[in-house]
Amino acid sequence: MTQVIKFFFKEGYTETNKDLQSYEEERMNTTKKAITKDSVIGDVIRERPAAKNVIQKYFGGGCFTCPGINMESISFGSMMHNLDPEKIVKEINELED
């Protein structure tokens, strides 16, 4: 957090909470990480909550109770369900959170 505050002042923002909130929102919007077929399913859902619907659409609801969700990639899940991982990745990357 200290680094964020230092950068915050360096960029010319004032110390009001509204400015800090605007800065953090702006920073989050520009640092959105692209999802790939090698992305871990659990990480994808945490980073983009709307991706849960896409995961459920292709892999089913059992994915959310499986311990493998924190280790298995979209590619692995696709292989297990005989699906094209690129189709799933494309759909997730097109989501707006």
Phi and psi restraints in degrees (range 20) as a CNS / XPLOR table:
assign (resid 1 and name C) (resid 2 and name N)
       (resid 2 and name CA) (resid 2 and name C) 1.0 -60.9 20.0 2
assign (resid 2 and name N) (resid 2 and name CA)
       (resid 2 and name C) (resid 3 and name N) 1.0 -41.7 20.0 2
assign (resid 2 and name C) (resid 3 and name N)
       (resid 3 and name CA) (resid 3 and name C) 1.0 -64.0 20.0 2
assign (resid 3 and name N) (resid 3 and name CA)
       (resid 3 and name C) (resid 4 and name N) 1.0 -38.4 20.0 2
assign (resid 3 and name C) (resid 4 and name N)
       (resid 4 and name CA) (resid 4 and name C) 1.0 -62.3 20.0 2
assign (resid 4 and name N) (resid 4 and name CA)
       (resid 4 and name C) (resid 5 and name N) 1.0 -43.9 20.0 2
assign (resid 4 and name C) (resid 5 and name N)
       (resid 5 and name CA) (resid 5 and name C) 1.0 -66.6 20.0 2
assign (resid 5 and name N) (resid 5 and name CA)
       (resid 5 and name C) (resid 6 and name N) 1.0 -42.0 20.0 2
assign (resid 5 and name C) (resid 6 and name N)
       (resid 6 and name CA) (resid 6 and name C) 1.0 -59.9 20.0 2
assign (resid 6 and name N) (resid 6 and name CA)
       (resid 6 and name C) (resid 7 and name N) 1.0 -46.6 20.0 2
assign (resid 6 and name C) (resid 7 and name N)
       (resid 7 and name CA) (resid 7 and name C) 1.0 -65.2 20.0 2
assign (resid 7 and name N) (resid 7 and name CA)
       (resid 7 and name C) (resid 8 and name N) 1.0 -37.5 20.0 2
assign (resid 7 and name C) (resid 8 and name N)
       (resid 8 and name CA) (resid 8 and name C) 1.0 -55.9 20.0 2
assign (resid 8 and name N) (resid 8 and name CA)
       (resid 8 and name C) (resid 9 and name N) 1.0 -47.9 20.0 2
assign (resid 8 and name C) (resid 9 and name N)
       (resid 9 and name CA) (resid 9 and name C) 1.0 -73.8 20.0 2
assign (resid 9 and name N) (resid 9 and name CA)
       (resid 9 and name C) (resid 10 and name N) 1.0 -36.2 20.0 2
assign (resid 9 and name C) (resid 10 and name N)
       (resid 10 and name CA) (resid 10 and name C) 1.0 -60.0 20.0 2
assign (resid 10 and name N) (resid 10 and name CA)
       (resid 10 and name C) (resid 11 and name N) 1.0 -36.2 20.0 2
assign (resid 10 and name C) (resid 11 and name N)
       (resid 11 and name CA) (resid 11 and name C) 1.0 -78.5 20.0 2
assign (resid 11 and name N) (resid 11 and name CA)
       (resid 11 and name C) (resid 12 and name N) 1.0 -1.5 20.0 2
assign (resid 11 and name C) (resid 12 and name N)
       (resid 12 and name CA) (resid 12 and name C) 1.0 92.4 20.0 2
assign (resid 12 and name N) (resid 12 and name CA)
       (resid 12 and name C) (resid 13 and name N) 1.0 11.6 20.0 2
assign (resid 12 and name C) (resid 13 and name N)
       (resid 13 and name CA) (resid 13 and name C) 1.0 -76.2 20.0 2
assign (resid 13 and name N) (resid 13 and name CA)
       (resid 13 and name C) (resid 14 and name N) 1.0 155.5 20.0 2
assign (resid 13 and name C) (resid 14 and name N)
       (resid 14 and name CA) (resid 14 and name C) 1.0 -88.6 20.0 2
assign (resid 14 and name N) (resid 14 and name CA)
       (resid 14 and name C) (resid 15 and name N) 1.0 -179.0 20.0 2
assign (resid 14 and name C) (resid 15 and name N)
       (resid 15 and name CA) (resid 15 and name C) 1.0 -94.6 20.0 2
assign (resid 15 and name N) (resid 15 and name CA)
       (resid 15 and name C) (resid 16 and name N) 1.0 17.4 20.0 2
assign (resid 15 and name C) (resid 16 and name N)
       (resid 16 and name CA) (resid 16 and name C) 1.0 -76.0 20.0 2
assign (resid 16 and name N) (resid 16 and name CA)
       (resid 16 and name C) (resid 17 and name N) 1.0 152.0 20.0 2
assign (resid 16 and name C) (resid 17 and name N)
       (resid 17 and name CA) (resid 17 and name C) 1.0 -61.8 20.0 2
assign (resid 17 and name N) (resid 17 and name CA)
       (resid 17 and name C) (resid 18 and name N) 1.0 -35.2 20.0 2
assign (resid 17 and name C) (resid 18 and name N)
       (resid 18 and name CA) (resid 18 and name C) 1.0 -63.8 20.0 2
assign (resid 18 and name N) (resid 18 and name CA)
       (resid 18 and name C) (resid 19 and name N) 1.0 -42.3 20.0 2
assign (resid 18 and name C) (resid 19 and name N)
       (resid 19 and name CA) (resid 19 and name C) 1.0 -64.8 20.0 2
assign (resid 19 and name N) (resid 19 and name CA)
       (resid 19 and name C) (resid 20 and name N) 1.0 -42.1 20.0 2
assign (resid 19 and name C) (resid 20 and name N)
       (resid 20 and name CA) (resid 20 and name C) 1.0 -63.6 20.0 2
assign (resid 20 and name N) (resid 20 and name CA)
       (resid 20 and name C) (resid 21 and name N) 1.0 -41.7 20.0 2
assign (resid 20 and name C) (resid 21 and name N)
       (resid 21 and name CA) (resid 21 and name C) 1.0 -63.5 20.0 2
assign (resid 21 and name N) (resid 21 and name CA)
       (resid 21 and name C) (resid 22 and name N) 1.0 -43.6 20.0 2
assign (resid 21 and name C) (resid 22 and name N)
       (resid 22 and name CA) (resid 22 and name C) 1.0 -61.9 20.0 2
assign (resid 22 and name N) (resid 22 and name CA)
       (resid 22 and name C) (resid 23 and name N) 1.0 -42.1 20.0 2
assign (resid 22 and name C) (resid 23 and name N)
       (resid 23 and name CA) (resid 23 and name C) 1.0 -62.0 20.0 2
assign (resid 23 and name N) (resid 23 and name CA)
       (resid 23 and name C) (resid 24 and name N) 1.0 -46.1 20.0 2
assign (resid 23 and name C) (resid 24 and name N)
       (resid 24 and name CA) (resid 24 and name C) 1.0 -64.5 20.0 2
assign (resid 24 and name N) (resid 24 and name CA)
       (resid 24 and name C) (resid 25 and name N) 1.0 -39.2 20.0 2
assign (resid 24 and name C) (resid 25 and name N)
       (resid 25 and name CA) (resid 25 and name C) 1.0 -64.9 20.0 2
assign (resid 25 and name N) (resid 25 and name CA)
       (resid 25 and name C) (resid 26 and name N) 1.0 -43.0 20.0 2
assign (resid 25 and name C) (resid 26 and name N)
       (resid 26 and name CA) (resid 26 and name C) 1.0 -63.0 20.0 2
assign (resid 26 and name N) (resid 26 and name CA)
       (resid 26 and name C) (resid 27 and name N) 1.0 -43.1 20.0 2
assign (resid 26 and name C) (resid 27 and name N)
       (resid 27 and name CA) (resid 27 and name C) 1.0 -63.8 20.0 2
assign (resid 27 and name N) (resid 27 and name CA)
       (resid 27 and name C) (resid 28 and name N) 1.0 -42.0 20.0 2
assign (resid 27 and name C) (resid 28 and name N)
       (resid 28 and name CA) (resid 28 and name C) 1.0 -65.7 20.0 2
assign (resid 28 and name N) (resid 28 and name CA)
       (resid 28 and name C) (resid 29 and name N) 1.0 -37.8 20.0 2
assign (resid 28 and name C) (resid 29 and name N)
       (resid 29 and name CA) (resid 29 and name C) 1.0 -68.9 20.0 2
assign (resid 29 and name N) (resid 29 and name CA)
       (resid 29 and name C) (resid 30 and name N) 1.0 -31.0 20.0 2
assign (resid 29 and name C) (resid 30 and name N)
       (resid 30 and name CA) (resid 30 and name C) 1.0 -88.9 20.0 2
assign (resid 30 and name N) (resid 30 and name CA)
       (resid 30 and name C) (resid 31 and name N) 1.0 -12.0 20.0 2
assign (resid 30 and name C) (resid 31 and name N)
       (resid 31 and name CA) (resid 31 and name C) 1.0 -108.4 20.0 2
assign (resid 31 and name N) (resid 31 and name CA)
       (resid 31 and name C) (resid 32 and name N) 1.0 23.2 20.0 2
assign (resid 31 and name C) (resid 32 and name N)
       (resid 32 and name CA) (resid 32 and name C) 1.0 -65.1 20.0 2
assign (resid 32 and name N) (resid 32 and name CA)
       (resid 32 and name C) (resid 33 and name N) 1.0 122.9 20.0 2
assign (resid 32 and name C) (resid 33 and name N)
       (resid 33 and name CA) (resid 33 and name C) 1.0 -83.9 20.0 2
assign (resid 33 and name N) (resid 33 and name CA)
       (resid 33 and name C) (resid 34 and name N) 1.0 132.5 20.0 2
assign (resid 33 and name C) (resid 34 and name N)
       (resid 34 and name CA) (resid 34 and name C) 1.0 -71.4 20.0 2
assign (resid 34 and name N) (resid 34 and name CA)
       (resid 34 and name C) (resid 35 and name N) 1.0 139.0 20.0 2
assign (resid 34 and name C) (resid 35 and name N)
       (resid 35 and name CA) (resid 35 and name C) 1.0 -86.8 20.0 2
assign (resid 35 and name N) (resid 35 and name CA)
       (resid 35 and name C) (resid 36 and name N) 1.0 137.8 20.0 2
assign (resid 35 and name C) (resid 36 and name N)
       (resid 36 and name CA) (resid 36 and name C) 1.0 -122.6 20.0 2
assign (resid 36 and name N) (resid 36 and name CA)
       (resid 36 and name C) (resid 37 and name N) 1.0 174.0 20.0 2
assign (resid 36 and name C) (resid 37 and name N)
       (resid 37 and name CA) (resid 37 and name C) 1.0 -67.3 20.0 2
assign (resid 37 and name N) (resid 37 and name CA)
       (resid 37 and name C) (resid 38 and name N) 1.0 -17.4 20.0 2
assign (resid 37 and name C) (resid 38 and name N)
       (resid 38 and name CA) (resid 38 and name C) 1.0 -91.0 20.0 2
assign (resid 38 and name N) (resid 38 and name CA)
       (resid 38 and name C) (resid 39 and name N) 1.0 -2.1 20.0 2
assign (resid 38 and name C) (resid 39 and name N)
       (resid 39 and name CA) (resid 39 and name C) 1.0 -67.6 20.0 2
assign (resid 39 and name N) (resid 39 and name CA)
       (resid 39 and name C) (resid 40 and name N) 1.0 139.4 20.0 2
assign (resid 39 and name C) (resid 40 and name N)
       (resid 40 and name CA) (resid 40 and name C) 1.0 -74.6 20.0 2
assign (resid 40 and name N) (resid 40 and name CA)
       (resid 40 and name C) (resid 41 and name N) 1.0 133.0 20.0 2
assign (resid 40 and name C) (resid 41 and name N)
       (resid 41 and name CA) (resid 41 and name C) 1.0 -55.7 20.0 2
assign (resid 41 and name N) (resid 41 and name CA)
       (resid 41 and name C) (resid 42 and name N) 1.0 -45.0 20.0 2
assign (resid 41 and name C) (resid 42 and name N)
       (resid 42 and name CA) (resid 42 and name C) 1.0 -61.7 20.0 2
assign (resid 42 and name N) (resid 42 and name CA)
       (resid 42 and name C) (resid 43 and name N) 1.0 -40.0 20.0 2
assign (resid 42 and name C) (resid 43 and name N)
       (resid 43 and name CA) (resid 43 and name C) 1.0 -64.7 20.0 2
assign (resid 43 and name N) (resid 43 and name CA)
       (resid 43 and name C) (resid 44 and name N) 1.0 -40.4 20.0 2
assign (resid 43 and name C) (resid 44 and name N)
       (resid 44 and name CA) (resid 44 and name C) 1.0 -60.3 20.0 2
assign (resid 44 and name N) (resid 44 and name CA)
       (resid 44 and name C) (resid 45 and name N) 1.0 -45.0 20.0 2
assign (resid 44 and name C) (resid 45 and name N)
       (resid 45 and name CA) (resid 45 and name C) 1.0 -66.3 20.0 2
assign (resid 45 and name N) (resid 45 and name CA)
       (resid 45 and name C) (resid 46 and name N) 1.0 -38.1 20.0 2
assign (resid 45 and name C) (resid 46 and name N)
       (resid 46 and name CA) (resid 46 and name C) 1.0 -67.8 20.0 2
assign (resid 46 and name N) (resid 46 and name CA)
       (resid 46 and name C) (resid 47 and name N) 1.0 -40.3 20.0 2
assign (resid 46 and name C) (resid 47 and name N)
       (resid 47 and name CA) (resid 47 and name C) 1.0 -75.4 20.0 2
assign (resid 47 and name N) (resid 47 and name CA)
       (resid 47 and name C) (resid 48 and name N) 1.0 -34.8 20.0 2
assign (resid 47 and name C) (resid 48 and name N)
       (resid 48 and name CA) (resid 48 and name C) 1.0 -135.1 20.0 2
assign (resid 48 and name N) (resid 48 and name CA)
       (resid 48 and name C) (resid 49 and name N) 1.0 88.3 20.0 2
assign (resid 48 and name C) (resid 49 and name N)
       (resid 49 and name CA) (resid 49 and name C) 1.0 -53.7 20.0 2
assign (resid 49 and name N) (resid 49 and name CA)
       (resid 49 and name C) (resid 50 and name N) 1.0 -31.4 20.0 2
assign (resid 49 and name C) (resid 50 and name N)
       (resid 50 and name CA) (resid 50 and name C) 1.0 -66.5 20.0 2
assign (resid 50 and name N) (resid 50 and name CA)
       (resid 50 and name C) (resid 51 and name N) 1.0 -18.1 20.0 2
assign (resid 50 and name C) (resid 51 and name N)
       (resid 51 and name CA) (resid 51 and name C) 1.0 -67.8 20.0 2
assign (resid 51 and name N) (resid 51 and name CA)
       (resid 51 and name C) (resid 52 and name N) 1.0 -17.6 20.0 2
assign (resid 51 and name C) (resid 52 and name N)
       (resid 52 and name CA) (resid 52 and name C) 1.0 -57.4 20.0 2
assign (resid 52 and name N) (resid 52 and name CA)
       (resid 52 and name C) (resid 53 and name N) 1.0 -39.1 20.0 2
assign (resid 52 and name C) (resid 53 and name N)
       (resid 53 and name CA) (resid 53 and name C) 1.0 -65.8 20.0 2
assign (resid 53 and name N) (resid 53 and name CA)
       (resid 53 and name C) (resid 54 and name N) 1.0 -37.8 20.0 2
assign (resid 53 and name C) (resid 54 and name N)
       (resid 54 and name CA) (resid 54 and name C) 1.0 -68.7 20.0 2
assign (resid 54 and name N) (resid 54 and name CA)
       (resid 54 and name C) (resid 55 and name N) 1.0 -44.3 20.0 2
assign (resid 54 and name C) (resid 55 and name N)
       (resid 55 and name CA) (resid 55 and name C) 1.0 -59.8 20.0 2
assign (resid 55 and name N) (resid 55 and name CA)
       (resid 55 and name C) (resid 56 and name N) 1.0 -44.6 20.0 2
assign (resid 55 and name C) (resid 56 and name N)
       (resid 56 and name CA) (resid 56 and name C) 1.0 -65.5 20.0 2
assign (resid 56 and name N) (resid 56 and name CA)
       (resid 56 and name C) (resid 57 and name N) 1.0 -38.4 20.0 2
assign (resid 56 and name C) (resid 57 and name N)
       (resid 57 and name CA) (resid 57 and name C) 1.0 -58.6 20.0 2
assign (resid 57 and name N) (resid 57 and name CA)
       (resid 57 and name C) (resid 58 and name N) 1.0 -43.3 20.0 2
assign (resid 57 and name C) (resid 58 and name N)
       (resid 58 and name CA) (resid 58 and name C) 1.0 -93.2 20.0 2
assign (resid 58 and name N) (resid 58 and name CA)
       (resid 58 and name C) (resid 59 and name N) 1.0 -37.2 20.0 2
assign (resid 58 and name C) (resid 59 and name N)
       (resid 59 and name CA) (resid 59 and name C) 1.0 -104.8 20.0 2
assign (resid 59 and name N) (resid 59 and name CA)
       (resid 59 and name C) (resid 60 and name N) 1.0 -13.5 20.0 2
assign (resid 59 and name C) (resid 60 and name N)
       (resid 60 and name CA) (resid 60 and name C) 1.0 89.1 20.0 2
assign (resid 60 and name N) (resid 60 and name CA)
       (resid 60 and name C) (resid 61 and name N) 1.0 170.9 20.0 2
assign (resid 60 and name C) (resid 61 and name N)
       (resid 61 and name CA) (resid 61 and name C) 1.0 -74.7 20.0 2
assign (resid 61 and name N) (resid 61 and name CA)
       (resid 61 and name C) (resid 62 and name N) 1.0 -20.0 20.0 2
assign (resid 61 and name C) (resid 62 and name N)
       (resid 62 and name CA) (resid 62 and name C) 1.0 -64.0 20.0 2
assign (resid 62 and name N) (resid 62 and name CA)
       (resid 62 and name C) (resid 63 and name N) 1.0 -20.0 20.0 2
assign (resid 62 and name C) (resid 63 and name N)
       (resid 63 and name CA) (resid 63 and name C) 1.0 -59.9 20.0 2
assign (resid 63 and name N) (resid 63 and name CA)
       (resid 63 and name C) (resid 64 and name N) 1.0 -32.7 20.0 2
assign (resid 63 and name C) (resid 64 and name N)
       (resid 64 and name CA) (resid 64 and name C) 1.0 -78.9 20.0 2
assign (resid 64 and name N) (resid 64 and name CA)
       (resid 64 and name C) (resid 65 and name N) 1.0 -16.6 20.0 2
assign (resid 64 and name C) (resid 65 and name N)
       (resid 65 and name CA) (resid 65 and name C) 1.0 -105.9 20.0 2
assign (resid 65 and name N) (resid 65 and name CA)
       (resid 65 and name C) (resid 66 and name N) 1.0 -3.0 20.0 2
assign (resid 65 and name C) (resid 66 and name N)
       (resid 66 and name CA) (resid 66 and name C) 1.0 -81.5 20.0 2
assign (resid 66 and name N) (resid 66 and name CA)
       (resid 66 and name C) (resid 67 and name N) 1.0 131.2 20.0 2
assign (resid 66 and name C) (resid 67 and name N)
       (resid 67 and name CA) (resid 67 and name C) 1.0 -64.0 20.0 2
assign (resid 67 and name N) (resid 67 and name CA)
       (resid 67 and name C) (resid 68 and name N) 1.0 -20.7 20.0 2
assign (resid 67 and name C) (resid 68 and name N)
       (resid 68 and name CA) (resid 68 and name C) 1.0 -68.6 20.0 2
assign (resid 68 and name N) (resid 68 and name CA)
       (resid 68 and name C) (resid 69 and name N) 1.0 -11.9 20.0 2
assign (resid 68 and name C) (resid 69 and name N)
       (resid 69 and name CA) (resid 69 and name C) 1.0 -57.4 20.0 2
assign (resid 69 and name N) (resid 69 and name CA)
       (resid 69 and name C) (resid 70 and name N) 1.0 -26.1 20.0 2
assign (resid 69 and name C) (resid 70 and name N)
       (resid 70 and name CA) (resid 70 and name C) 1.0 -94.6 20.0 2
assign (resid 70 and name N) (resid 70 and name CA)
       (resid 70 and name C) (resid 71 and name N) 1.0 4.4 20.0 2
assign (resid 70 and name C) (resid 71 and name N)
       (resid 71 and name CA) (resid 71 and name C) 1.0 -129.6 20.0 2
assign (resid 71 and name N) (resid 71 and name CA)
       (resid 71 and name C) (resid 72 and name N) 1.0 -26.8 20.0 2
assign (resid 71 and name C) (resid 72 and name N)
       (resid 72 and name CA) (resid 72 and name C) 1.0 -92.8 20.0 2
assign (resid 72 and name N) (resid 72 and name CA)
       (resid 72 and name C) (resid 73 and name N) 1.0 139.4 20.0 2
assign (resid 72 and name C) (resid 73 and name N)
       (resid 73 and name CA) (resid 73 and name C) 1.0 -85.6 20.0 2
assign (resid 73 and name N) (resid 73 and name CA)
       (resid 73 and name C) (resid 74 and name N) 1.0 167.7 20.0 2
assign (resid 73 and name C) (resid 74 and name N)
       (resid 74 and name CA) (resid 74 and name C) 1.0 -60.6 20.0 2
assign (resid 74 and name N) (resid 74 and name CA)
       (resid 74 and name C) (resid 75 and name N) 1.0 -37.5 20.0 2
assign (resid 74 and name C) (resid 75 and name N)
       (resid 75 and name CA) (resid 75 and name C) 1.0 -61.9 20.0 2
assign (resid 75 and name N) (resid 75 and name CA)
       (resid 75 and name C) (resid 76 and name N) 1.0 -44.6 20.0 2
assign (resid 75 and name C) (resid 76 and name N)
       (resid 76 and name CA) (resid 76 and name C) 1.0 -64.6 20.0 2
assign (resid 76 and name N) (resid 76 and name CA)
       (resid 76 and name C) (resid 77 and name N) 1.0 -45.8 20.0 2
assign (resid 76 and name C) (resid 77 and name N)
       (resid 77 and name CA) (resid 77 and name C) 1.0 -60.2 20.0 2
assign (resid 77 and name N) (resid 77 and name CA)
       (resid 77 and name C) (resid 78 and name N) 1.0 -39.1 20.0 2
assign (resid 77 and name C) (resid 78 and name N)
       (resid 78 and name CA) (resid 78 and name C) 1.0 -65.1 20.0 2
assign (resid 78 and name N) (resid 78 and name CA)
       (resid 78 and name C) (resid 79 and name N) 1.0 -40.4 20.0 2
assign (resid 78 and name C) (resid 79 and name N)
       (resid 79 and name CA) (resid 79 and name C) 1.0 -63.6 20.0 2
assign (resid 79 and name N) (resid 79 and name CA)
       (resid 79 and name C) (resid 80 and name N) 1.0 -42.1 20.0 2
assign (resid 79 and name C) (resid 80 and name N)
       (resid 80 and name CA) (resid 80 and name C) 1.0 -65.3 20.0 2
assign (resid 80 and name N) (resid 80 and name CA)
       (resid 80 and name C) (resid 81 and name N) 1.0 -28.2 20.0 2
assign (resid 80 and name C) (resid 81 and name N)
       (resid 81 and name CA) (resid 81 and name C) 1.0 -106.6 20.0 2
assign (resid 81 and name N) (resid 81 and name CA)
       (resid 81 and name C) (resid 82 and name N) 1.0 8.2 20.0 2
assign (resid 81 and name C) (resid 82 and name N)
       (resid 82 and name CA) (resid 82 and name C) 1.0 56.6 20.0 2
assign (resid 82 and name N) (resid 82 and name CA)
       (resid 82 and name C) (resid 83 and name N) 1.0 50.6 20.0 2
assign (resid 82 and name C) (resid 83 and name N)
       (resid 83 and name CA) (resid 83 and name C) 1.0 -123.1 20.0 2
assign (resid 83 and name N) (resid 83 and name CA)
       (resid 83 and name C) (resid 84 and name N) 1.0 163.3 20.0 2
assign (resid 83 and name C) (resid 84 and name N)
       (resid 84 and name CA) (resid 84 and name C) 1.0 -85.9 20.0 2
assign (resid 84 and name N) (resid 84 and name CA)
       (resid 84 and name C) (resid 85 and name N) 1.0 114.3 20.0 2
assign (resid 84 and name C) (resid 85 and name N)
       (resid 85 and name CA) (resid 85 and name C) 1.0 -63.7 20.0 2
assign (resid 85 and name N) (resid 85 and name CA)
       (resid 85 and name C) (resid 86 and name N) 1.0 -32.3 20.0 2
assign (resid 85 and name C) (resid 86 and name N)
       (resid 86 and name CA) (resid 86 and name C) 1.0 -64.7 20.0 2
assign (resid 86 and name N) (resid 86 and name CA)
       (resid 86 and name C) (resid 87 and name N) 1.0 -33.7 20.0 2
assign (resid 86 and name C) (resid 87 and name N)
       (resid 87 and name CA) (resid 87 and name C) 1.0 -64.2 20.0 2
assign (resid 87 and name N) (resid 87 and name CA)
       (resid 87 and name C) (resid 88 and name N) 1.0 -42.2 20.0 2
assign (resid 87 and name C) (resid 88 and name N)
       (resid 88 and name CA) (resid 88 and name C) 1.0 -68.6 20.0 2
assign (resid 88 and name N) (resid 88 and name CA)
       (resid 88 and name C) (resid 89 and name N) 1.0 -45.4 20.0 2
assign (resid 88 and name C) (resid 89 and name N)
       (resid 89 and name CA) (resid 89 and name C) 1.0 -60.0 20.0 2
assign (resid 89 and name N) (resid 89 and name CA)
       (resid 89 and name C) (resid 90 and name N) 1.0 -44.7 20.0 2
assign (resid 89 and name C) (resid 90 and name N)
       (resid 90 and name CA) (resid 90 and name C) 1.0 -59.7 20.0 2
assign (resid 90 and name N) (resid 90 and name CA)
       (resid 90 and name C) (resid 91 and name N) 1.0 -44.4 20.0 2
assign (resid 90 and name C) (resid 91 and name N)
       (resid 91 and name CA) (resid 91 and name C) 1.0 -64.9 20.0 2
assign (resid 91 and name N) (resid 91 and name CA)
       (resid 91 and name C) (resid 92 and name N) 1.0 -40.0 20.0 2
assign (resid 91 and name C) (resid 92 and name N)
       (resid 92 and name CA) (resid 92 and name C) 1.0 -67.6 20.0 2
assign (resid 92 and name N) (resid 92 and name CA)
       (resid 92 and name C) (resid 93 and name N) 1.0 -43.0 20.0 2
assign (resid 92 and name C) (resid 93 and name N)
       (resid 93 and name CA) (resid 93 and name C) 1.0 -67.7 20.0 2
assign (resid 93 and name N) (resid 93 and name CA)
       (resid 93 and name C) (resid 94 and name N) 1.0 -20.5 20.0 2
assign (resid 93 and name C) (resid 94 and name N)
       (resid 94 and name CA) (resid 94 and name C) 1.0 -83.3 20.0 2
assign (resid 94 and name N) (resid 94 and name CA)
       (resid 94 and name C) (resid 95 and name N) 1.0 -9.7 20.0 2
assign (resid 94 and name C) (resid 95 and name N)
       (resid 95 and name CA) (resid 95 and name C) 1.0 -69.7 20.0 2
assign (resid 95 and name N) (resid 95 and name CA)
       (resid 95 and name C) (resid 96 and name N) 1.0 148.4 20.0 2
assign (resid 95 and name C) (resid 96 and name N)
       (resid 96 and name CA) (resid 96 and name C) 1.0 -114.6 20.0 2
assign (resid 96 and name N) (resid 96 and name CA)
       (resid 96 and name C) (resid 97 and name N) 1.0 117.1 20.0 2
